Amino acid sequence: MDLPVMPPVQPMLAKSVKGIPDPAKHGGLLFEPKWDGFRALVFRDGDEVELASRNTKPLTRYFPEVVEAVKASLPERCVVDGEIFVAIGDRLEFERLQERIHPADSRVQMLAEKTPAGFVAFDLLALGDESLVDQPFEVRRARLEEALAGVVPPIHLTRTTGDPAEAERWFSSFEGAGLDGVVAKPLGAPYTPNGRTMLKIKHERTADVVVAGYRLHKTSTPEHPLLGSLLLGLYADGRLQHIGVSASFTAKRRAELVEELQPLVCSDLSEHPWGEWSEWAIANPDRVPGTQSRWSAGKDLSFTPLRPERVVEVGYDHMEGNRFRHTAQFKRWRPDRDPESCGYEQLEEVVSYDLAEVLGGLSGSRGPGQDYAVGMSEPTTYDVVLLVEQPLSAEDAAQVRSLHGDVEDPVRYHVLLPVEDAAARVESAMGSIAASEVLASPALVMDSQDIAEVQRELLERARTDCDGCVSKLKGQGADVSGEVVSAEPIEALAAKVAEVRAAEAIILTRKHVIAEFFHVDWTSRARRKIGVPILHLLEHENFDEQSEHYGGEGVTGL
C-alpha cells in the first residue's frame, strides 16, 4: 500500500456543545447526522484495503463484506473517514455491531451474511496521489460528493445541510432511527487528526433512579476503599430492573460515597430485590443479575448490594432497549422521591423513525427495487449451551429441564461433547508409566497409525455419547441439537455461546469426586471468558463413599 496519507491516522474528533450552534459564529457550518457505529478510516490502494478504528486498531478482518463493498464502490486509491454500522429493520443496532468483534473467523463470516454491516462516508483525506488533509472541509466535502457519486449500498454518503432549522429537525426526529445526535463541521477547517475541531450536539435527559448497589474501583484497597460505580434500577411491574451505572467521580468523592452508603449495605442478598438470583449469584460470584454483556468477560463484576432506599437524579443521552446506552452522570440526590415511584414511565419516549428515510436522503442510497435490509429480527428463543463429558441420564436431563421451567420464551439447547485428543491421551498415559518407573518398554511405543486408530475410537464413542445426550433431552420434550467438538472445551463453549447468542451455559462434569477438582478450572475460565451465566452441575454417585476415600467433604447439587 502506497497512499499520500498512510495509516496509522487518528480521526478528527468533536467537542460537545449545547444546542444547534449558529453558523455565523463559526465562519460557516455544515451539519450531519451523528451515526451510532464504529468510527473507521478506510485506506484503499487497488485491491489492498485496510479498515482502521478510532484508536488506529485494525478492523479489516471483522468486516469482510465492507471490504468487498469498498472495492466495488470507492475510488481505486483513496482514504475515507466514516462510520461502520449495522441496522436491523428500521434502526441502527449498536449491540449487533459489537458482536462482530470476535476471534473466530467462522463466526465473523456467519455474521457478515446474517447481519451485514454498512459504511457511511463523511470525509475525504486523500484521492489518487493527492492529500486533502490541509484543504478546508468545504473543499473536501465537494470532492467527496464527486468521488462517491456512483456508490451503491452498503456504501453511503452522509447527508448534510447548512440550515440550522433543518439540523434541529434532524436532531429531534432521527433519534428514532437509532442515530446519536448531530455533528457540525466548520467549513474552513482542515482535517486535524485527533483534534476536536468539530462540534457535536447530543441528547441530554435526566431520570430519577434507585441506587441498588455499588462496585469498588479498580484502585480500591481494603485500607482505602473507593467506589467505582453505582448500580441503578427502575421499577417495572413491581420489580426493580437494572438500568445502568453511574461512574464518573473524583477520588475524594469515591471515598466519601463508600462511607456514605455503608448504612445501606445489605449483607444477605436474599433480602435484596435481586435476591431471587441468589443461588445463581453464588454459582457465579463474579456476575451480577441484569448487568451482563459478552464484552464484560474477564472483568470483576462482583458488587455490594444496597437496600433500595435512596434515589439519585442522573443525566443520560438515550436508551438501548431497557437500559442506558452509556454511563449515566450523577446529578444530585433526591431525598424527596419515593424509590418505588421511580419507573420507566418517566423516561422520554422517542418516536420511531425509519432508517431508510435517513439513508434515502443520501447520495448513493438504495435505488429502486433495492432492499436495504442489513439483518432481520428473529423469533426470540432462550438458548442454552451445555458442555458435557458423558451421556446424560434421565435424571440429569430432567434436572437441566427443571432449571428453565419458568422461562417464557421457547428454550433451545445446544449440546457440546468434547472428543479427547488421542495423542495427548497416549502421551499422558506413557508419562504416567515412566513416572511410576513401572516399565519403559519398546512394546508400549505407539506409532501414528495406532494413535489414529485410538482417535477414531474416541470420536465414535463421543458421537454415540452426544447422541445419547440429545436423546435424553428430547425425552424431556426439549428442542435440542448436539455436536462433537475437537477444539479446547472452553474455547468451543465460548464460540457456541457467541454463535447462538446464548442466554446461559451449563457445564456438566463426570459423576465422580475427582471431576470437581479437575474441572474447577473449566468453570473459572468459562466465567472469565463468557459474558453469560455459567452453571456447573455436579451430581456425584456414591459421593460420600468416594469423598471419605479422598479425604474430602460431600458436595451436592449446583
C-alpha positions in Angstrom: 0.0 0.0 0.0 1.4 3.4 -1.0 -1.0 6.3 -0.5 -0.4 10.0 0.1 -2.0 9.5 3.6 -0.8 6.3 5.2 -2.0 4.5 8.4 -2.0 4.9 11.3 -4.1 8.1 11.3 -6.2 9.2 14.3 -9.5 10.6 13.1 -10.6 14.2 13.7 -12.8 14.5 16.8 -15.7 16.7 18.1 -16.3 18.6 21.3 -19.8 18.7 22.9 -21.9 21.8 22.8 -25.4 22.6 24.0 -27.9 23.2 21.2 -27.5 23.7 17.5 -24.7 26.3 17.1 -25.0 29.4 15.0 -23.0 29.0 11.7 -22.3 32.7 11.6 -20.2 32.4 14.8 -18.0 29.7 13.3 -17.4 31.0 9.8 -20.0 28.7 8.4 -21.0 25.2 9.4 -22.3 22.1 7.7 -24.5 19.8 9.7 -24.6 16.0 9.5 -26.4 13.2 11.4 -24.3 11.7 14.1 -24.1 7.9 13.3 -24.0 5.4 16.2 -21.5 2.9 15.0 -17.7 2.2 14.8 -15.7 5.1 13.6 -13.5 3.8 10.8 -10.9 5.2 8.3 -10.8 3.3 5.0 -7.5 3.1 3.2 -7.8 1.7 -0.3 -4.9 1.2 -2.8 -6.3 -1.0 -5.6 -7.1 -4.5 -4.1 -5.5 -3.6 -0.8 -8.0 -2.4 1.7 -7.5 -1.6 5.4 -10.2 -0.5 7.9 -8.8 1.2 11.0 -10.7 2.1 14.2 -10.7 5.4 16.1 -7.7 4.2 18.1 -6.0 3.0 14.9 -6.5 -0.7 15.6 -7.3 -2.9 12.6 -11.0 -3.7 11.8 -10.4 -5.3 8.4 -10.9 -9.0 9.4 -14.1 -8.3 11.2 -16.0 -6.8 8.3 -15.2 -8.7 5.1 -18.4 -7.6 3.5 -17.4 -4.0 4.0 -14.0 -4.7 2.4 -15.7 -6.1 -0.7 -18.2 -3.2 -0.8 -15.2 -0.7 -0.7 -13.6 -2.5 -3.6 -16.9 -2.3 -5.6 -17.8 1.4 -4.8 -14.9 3.6 -3.6 -12.3 5.1 -5.9 -9.3 2.9 -6.7 -7.0 4.9 -4.4 -8.4 6.9 -1.6 -8.6 7.5 2.2 -12.1 8.0 3.5 -13.4 8.8 7.0 -16.7 7.4 8.1 -18.7 5.0 10.3 -19.4 1.3 10.1 -22.9 0.4 11.3 -25.4 -2.4 11.5 -29.1 -1.9 11.1 -32.0 -4.3 11.9 -35.2 -3.3 10.3 -35.5 0.5 10.5 -33.0 1.2 13.3 -29.3 1.1 13.9 -28.3 -1.6 16.4 -25.1 -1.0 18.2 -25.2 -4.2 20.1 -25.3 -6.3 16.9 -22.3 -4.3 15.7 -20.4 -5.2 18.8 -21.0 -8.9 18.1 -18.8 -8.6 15.0 -15.6 -8.2 17.1 -15.0 -11.9 17.5 -11.8 -14.1 17.4 -13.4 -16.9 15.4 -13.3 -16.4 11.7 -16.2 -18.8 11.2 -18.3 -16.6 13.5 -17.2 -13.4 11.6 -18.2 -14.9 8.3 -21.5 -16.1 9.5 -22.5 -12.7 10.9 -21.2 -11.0 7.7 -24.0 -12.9 6.0 -26.6 -12.8 8.7 -26.3 -9.2 9.9 -24.1 -7.5 7.3 -22.7 -4.1 8.1 -22.8 -0.8 6.1 -20.4 2.1 5.8 -21.4 5.7 5.7 -18.7 8.2 4.5 -18.4 11.7 5.7 -14.9 13.0 4.9 -12.1 12.5 2.3 -8.4 12.6 3.4 -6.8 11.5 0.1 -7.8 10.8 -3.5 -5.4 9.3 -6.0 -1.9 10.8 -5.3 -3.3 13.9 -3.6 -3.6 14.5 0.1 -6.6 16.6 1.1 -6.0 16.9 4.8 -4.8 20.5 4.6 -7.8 21.5 2.4 -10.8 23.2 4.1 -13.7 21.0 4.8 -15.9 22.8 2.2 -13.4 21.6 -0.5 -13.1 18.1 1.0 -16.9 17.7 1.0 -17.2 18.7 -2.6 -14.5 16.3 -3.6 -16.1 13.5 -1.6 -19.5 14.0 -3.3 -17.9 13.9 -6.7 -15.8 10.8 -5.8 -18.7 8.9 -4.3 -21.4 9.9 -6.8 -21.8 6.3 -8.0 -21.7 4.4 -4.7 -24.3 1.7 -4.0 -25.3 0.1 -0.7 -24.0 -0.9 1.6 -21.7 2.2 1.0 -23.4 5.5 1.6 -22.6 9.2 1.6 -23.9 11.0 4.7 -26.4 13.7 4.0 -25.7 17.3 5.0 -27.4 20.6 5.5 -26.3 24.2 6.1 -29.7 25.1 7.6 -29.7 25.2 11.4 -33.5 24.7 11.4 -33.1 21.5 9.3 -30.4 20.3 11.7 -32.8 20.9 14.6 -35.4 18.8 12.9 -32.9 16.0 12.3 -31.8 16.2 16.0 -35.4 15.7 17.1 -36.5 13.0 14.6 -33.5 10.9 13.6 -33.0 9.6 17.1 -36.0 7.3 16.4 -33.8 5.5 13.8 -31.0 5.0 16.3 -28.9 8.0 15.4 -26.9 9.7 18.1 -27.4 13.4 17.5 -26.0 16.0 15.1 -22.4 17.0 14.2 -21.5 20.5 13.0 -18.3 20.9 10.9 -16.6 24.3 10.3 -16.4 24.8 6.5 -13.0 26.3 6.7 -11.3 23.7 9.0 -8.6 21.4 7.7 -8.6 17.8 8.7 -6.9 17.7 12.1 -6.1 14.2 13.3 -7.1 13.7 17.0 -8.1 17.4 17.2 -11.5 18.4 18.5 -12.4 20.9 15.8 -15.9 19.6 15.1 -18.9 20.2 17.3 -21.4 17.5 18.4 -24.8 18.0 19.8 -26.2 15.0 21.7 -29.4 14.4 23.5 -29.4 15.3 27.2 -32.1 13.9 29.5 -32.5 13.2 33.2 -34.2 10.5 35.2 -34.7 9.7 38.9 -33.4 6.2 39.5 -32.9 3.9 42.5 -29.4 3.1 43.8 -29.4 -0.7 44.4 -25.7 -1.4 44.9 -22.1 -0.4 44.0 -18.9 -1.8 42.7 -15.5 -0.9 44.0 -13.0 1.0 41.9 -10.1 -1.0 40.3 -7.7 1.0 42.5 -9.6 0.4 45.7 -7.9 -1.4 48.6 -9.2 -2.7 52.0 -7.4 0.1 53.7 -8.7 2.8 51.3 -12.0 1.6 49.7 -13.1 3.6 46.7 -16.4 3.4 44.9 -16.2 2.6 41.2 -19.8 2.8 40.1 -23.3 2.9 41.4 -25.7 0.3 40.1 -29.0 1.9 39.1 -32.5 0.5 38.8 -36.1 1.4 37.9 -39.3 -0.3 38.9 -41.4 -2.2 36.3 -44.4 -4.2 37.4 -43.3 -4.2 41.0 -39.8 -5.5 40.2 -36.6 -3.5 40.3 -34.9 -3.8 37.0 -31.2 -2.9 36.4 -31.0 0.1 34.0 -27.3 1.0 34.1 -24.5 2.6 36.1 -23.1 6.0 37.1 -19.3 6.0 37.4 -17.6 9.4 37.0 -16.4 10.6 40.4 -13.3 12.2 41.8 -11.1 10.1 44.1 -12.2 12.1 47.1 -15.9 11.6 46.2 -15.4 7.9 45.6 -14.1 7.5 49.2 -16.9 9.7 50.6 -19.6 7.6 48.8 -18.3 4.3 50.2 -18.6 5.7 53.7 -21.9 7.4 53.0 -23.5 4.2 51.7 -22.3 1.8 54.4 -25.6 2.0 56.5 -27.5 0.7 53.4 -25.3 -2.3 52.8 -27.4 -5.5 52.6 -25.4 -8.4 53.9 -27.9 -11.0 52.9 -28.6 -11.0 49.2 -31.9 -12.9 49.7 -33.3 -9.7 51.3 -32.4 -7.7 48.2 -34.8 -7.1 45.3 -32.3 -9.1 43.2 -32.3 -11.8 45.8 -34.2 -14.2 43.5 -30.9 -14.6 41.7 -29.1 -15.5 44.9 -28.5 -19.2 44.1 -27.3 -18.2 40.6 -25.1 -15.5 42.0 -23.4 -18.0 44.4 -22.7 -20.2 41.5 -21.4 -17.2 39.6 -19.7 -15.0 42.2 -18.2 -12.6 39.5 -21.6 -12.0 37.8 -24.4 -9.7 38.8 -28.1 -10.0 37.6 -29.1 -7.7 34.8 -25.6 -6.4 34.1 -24.3 -8.9 31.7 -22.6 -8.3 28.4 -20.3 -10.6 26.4 -17.9 -7.6 26.4 -17.6 -7.6 30.2 -16.0 -11.1 30.2 -12.8 -11.0 32.3 -13.9 -8.0 34.4 -14.7 -8.3 38.1 -18.4 -7.7 38.2 -18.9 -8.5 41.9 -21.0 -5.9 43.7 -22.1 -4.7 47.1 -25.9 -4.8 47.4 -27.7 -1.9 49.0 -31.2 -1.6 50.4 -33.0 0.4 47.6 -33.9 3.4 49.8 -32.0 6.2 48.0 -32.9 7.9 44.8 -30.5 9.8 42.6 -31.1 12.1 39.6 -28.8 11.2 36.7 -28.2 12.5 33.2 -28.3 10.2 30.2 -28.4 10.6 26.4 -30.6 7.8 25.1 -31.7 4.2 25.8 -30.6 0.9 24.3 -33.6 -1.3 24.9 -34.5 -1.0 28.5 -31.0 0.2 29.6 -29.0 3.4 29.4 -26.9 3.3 26.2 -23.9 5.0 28.0 -22.8 5.6 31.6 -25.2 7.9 33.4 -24.0 11.2 35.0 -24.6 11.7 38.7 -26.5 15.0 39.2 -27.9 15.1 42.8 -29.5 13.0 45.5 -33.4 13.1 45.5 -34.4 12.6 49.2 -37.9 13.8 48.3 -38.5 10.8 46.0 -40.0 7.5 47.0 -37.9 4.8 45.4 -40.9 2.7 44.3 -42.2 5.7 42.4 -39.2 5.6 40.1 -40.4 3.7 37.0 -39.8 3.6 33.2 -42.9 5.8 32.6 -40.8 8.9 33.5 -38.4 8.3 30.5 -39.0 10.2 27.4 -40.4 8.0 24.7 -38.6 8.5 21.4 -40.8 8.5 18.3 -39.7 5.8 15.9 -38.2 7.0 12.6 -37.5 4.8 9.6 -33.7 4.5 9.0 -34.4 4.1 5.3 -35.7 7.7 5.3 -32.4 8.9 6.6 -30.5 6.8 4.1 -32.9 7.7 1.4 -31.7 11.3 1.5 -28.1 10.2 0.8 -26.2 10.2 -2.4 -25.6 6.6 -3.2 -28.6 5.4 -1.2 -30.6 2.4 -2.2 -32.1 2.5 -5.7 -35.5 1.3 -7.0 -36.1 -2.3 -6.1 -33.1 -2.5 -3.7 -33.9 -3.7 -0.2 -31.7 -2.2 2.5 -32.3 -4.9 5.0 -29.0 -5.4 6.7 -30.4 -8.0 9.0 -33.8 -9.4 10.0 -35.1 -9.9 13.6 -35.6 -13.5 14.5 -38.2 -15.1 16.8 -37.0 -14.8 20.4 -35.6 -18.0 21.9 -33.8 -18.7 25.2 -30.7 -20.5 24.0 -28.7 -22.7 26.5 -25.3 -24.3 25.7 -24.4 -27.5 27.6 -20.8 -28.6 27.8 -21.0 -32.3 28.8 -18.5 -35.2 29.3 -20.7 -38.2 29.1 -24.3 -39.2 28.2 -26.9 -37.6 30.3 -29.0 -39.9 32.5 -32.8 -39.4 32.5 -32.3 -37.7 35.9 -29.7 -35.3 34.5 -31.9 -34.3 31.6 -34.8 -33.8 34.0 -32.7 -31.6 36.2 -31.5 -29.5 33.3 -35.0 -29.0 32.0 -36.3 -28.1 35.5 -33.9 -25.1 35.5 -35.9 -23.5 32.7 -39.5 -24.3 33.7 -40.3 -20.6 34.3 -38.7 -19.3 31.1 -41.4 -17.7 29.0 -39.6 -17.8 25.6 -39.1 -21.2 23.8 -35.9 -22.9 25.2 -33.4 -24.3 22.8 -30.5 -26.5 24.0 -27.1 -26.9 22.2 -25.1 -29.9 23.5 -21.3 -29.9 23.1 -19.3 -33.0 23.9 -15.6 -32.7 23.6 -13.7 -35.6 22.0 -10.4 -36.4 23.6 -7.1 -36.0 21.7 -5.6 -39.4 21.2 -2.0 -38.3 21.0 -2.3 -36.3 24.2 -4.1 -39.2 25.9 -1.3 -41.7 24.9 1.4 -39.2 25.9 -0.2 -38.7 29.3 -0.5 -42.5 29.8 3.1 -43.1 28.8 4.3 -40.3 31.0 2.5 -41.8 34.0 4.0 -45.2 33.3 7.5 -43.7 33.1 7.0 -41.6 36.2 6.0 -44.6 38.2 9.1 -46.5 36.9 6.9 -49.4 36.0 8.4 -50.1 32.6 9.7 -48.1 29.6 9.4 -51.0 27.2 9.5 -50.7 23.4 6.3 -52.8 23.4 4.5 -49.8 24.8 5.5 -47.4 22.0 2.6 -46.4 19.7 3.1 -45.2 16.2 1.0 -42.8 14.2 -1.3 -45.5 12.9 -2.0 -46.8 16.4 -2.8 -43.2 17.6 -5.1 -42.6 14.6 -7.0 -45.8 15.4 -7.4 -44.7 19.0 -8.6 -41.3 17.7 -11.2 -43.0 15.5 -12.4 -45.0 18.5 -12.6 -41.9 20.7 -14.5 -40.0 18.0 -17.0 -42.8 17.5 -17.6 -43.1 21.3 -18.0 -39.3 21.6 -20.6 -39.3 18.8 -22.5 -42.1 20.5 -22.4 -40.2 23.8 -23.6 -37.0 22.2 -26.5 -38.8 20.5 -27.4 -40.1 23.9 -27.4 -36.7 25.4 -29.7 -35.4 22.7 -32.0 -38.4 23.0 -32.4 -37.9 26.8 -33.2 -34.2 26.5 -35.7 -34.9 23.7 -37.3 -37.4 26.0 -38.0 -34.5 28.3 -39.7 -32.6 25.4 -36.7 -30.3 24.7 -35.8 -28.7 21.5 -32.1 -29.8 21.2 -29.2 -30.2 18.9 -25.8 -31.8 19.6 -22.3 -31.8 18.2 -18.9 -33.3 19.0 -16.1 -30.7 19.3 -12.4 -31.3 18.9 -11.4 -27.7 20.0 -10.3 -26.9 23.5 -13.6 -27.2 25.5 -13.9 -23.7 26.9 -12.9 -22.2 23.5 -15.6 -24.3 21.9 -18.1 -23.3 24.6 -17.3 -19.6 24.2 -17.6 -19.8 20.4 -21.0 -21.6 20.6 -22.4 -19.1 23.2 -21.4 -16.3 20.9 -22.8 -18.0 17.7 -26.3 -18.6 19.1 -26.2 -15.6 21.4 -27.0 -17.9 24.4 -28.7 -16.7 27.5 -26.7 -19.1 29.7 -24.2 -22.0 29.6 -24.1 -25.2 31.7 -21.0 -27.3 32.4 -21.9 -30.9 33.4 -18.9 -32.9 34.6 -18.5 -36.6 35.2 -20.1 -38.1 38.3 -17.0 -38.8 40.4 -15.3 -36.8 43.1 -12.1 -36.2 41.1 -14.1 -34.3 38.5 -14.8 -31.5 40.8 -11.2 -30.8 41.4 -10.1 -31.5 37.9 -12.7 -29.4 36.2 -12.9 -26.4 38.6 -10.6 -24.7 36.1 -13.2 -25.2 33.4 -15.7 -23.3 35.3 -13.4 -20.5 36.5 -12.0 -20.0 33.0 -15.5 -20.0 31.5 -16.7 -17.3 33.9 -13.7 -15.1 32.9 -14.3 -15.7 29.2 -18.0 -15.9 28.6 -20.4 -13.0 29.4 -23.4 -15.1 30.3 -24.4 -17.0 33.5 -22.4 -20.2 33.9 -23.8 -23.1 35.9 -21.5 -26.1 37.0 -23.7 -29.2 37.6 -22.2 -31.9 39.8 -24.3 -34.9 40.8 -22.0 -37.4 42.3 -22.9 -41.1 42.7 -21.7 -42.7 45.9 -20.1 -39.3 46.7 -19.8 -39.7 50.4 -18.0 -43.0 49.9 -15.6 -41.6 47.4 -15.2 -38.4 49.5 -14.2 -40.4 52.5 -11.6 -42.2 50.4 -10.1 -39.0 49.2 -10.4 -37.2 52.5 -12.9 -34.6 51.2 -16.4 -33.5 52.2 -19.6 -34.1 50.3 -20.9 -31.6 47.7 -24.4 -31.7 46.4 -26.5 -30.2 43.6 -25.5 -27.0 41.9 
